Amino acid sequence: MANGIPGMRGVDHIGVTVPDLDEAERFLVDVLGAEHIYTLGAKRDDTGDWMTVQLGVHPRTVIREIRFYRLGNGSNLEVFQYDAADGQAREPRNSDIGGHHLALYVDDMDAAIAHLRAHDVEIMGAPVASAGPAAGQHWLYFRAPWGMQFELVSFPGGKAYERDAERRLWHPAHPAE
């Protein structure tokens, strides 16, 4: 008997909630290079508990709009804007439960950083060279206009663990491998 969810193939999309969909679209499309694919309108249920049962939010919360983007060879993005009936918390830090970041593989770290700077994106620190099994990789965090953390990651010559690995992590530059 196999472990895991039967028929699971991989990550289809990553959902992100933003305060302003138009601002997010400018960032995702103009800065990151995502492609807008389609949009869904508002989801409203003024009397029932659908929002609580299905999404775990206040029952009077409204999804204002959802937009879907394709981002290179990786996962799709599902971007929400809510009218939250009970308010909205700030973006969690990486150290918070549920903290997260979205890592984007790039072929040329210097060119990618220059591109982000040209678009006045907040860069967090300087590129870091990984060690141990991840040696050969460089990474750098940056922030979206709404505060979400993203990461640039690059290892065009591979990572150290790959030399002896029977199975490798999926690589967006080589999606069929």
Secondary structure, DSSP 8 states (H G I E B T S, - for coil): ---SSTT-----EEEEE-S-HHHHHIIIIIII--EEEEEE--B--SSSSHHHHHHSS-TT-EEEEEEEEE-TTS-EEEEEEEE-TT-------TTSTT---EEEE-S-HHHHHHHHHHTT-EEEEEEEE--GGGTT-EEEEEE-TTS-EEEEEE-TT--GGGGT-SS----TTSTT-
